């Protein structure tokens, strides 16, 4: 099920034992800073923008991958629409 968010839309693709494993997100506007306890692997499916990863700004476009370490503040800034597949993992 797709849910409207403050930045666009979010769809949980896979959950295991109550933990989210994978999500599909569409950013229509800038997200908010947040952290996770796990690695976040972001696959850019469409669009382009910036992923703020700690104190780094990573420019991304369709086909790019960005890895965000656990406990790192991060957020996404779309140029237009930015579609991202996210996989969470305890290790990479």
PyMOL commands that set and color helices and strands:
alter all, ss='L'
color gray80, all
select strands_A, chain A and resi 2-4+8-16+19-27+39-53+56-61+65-68+74-89
alter strands_A, ss='S'
color yellow, strands_A
deselect
rebuild
show_as cartoon
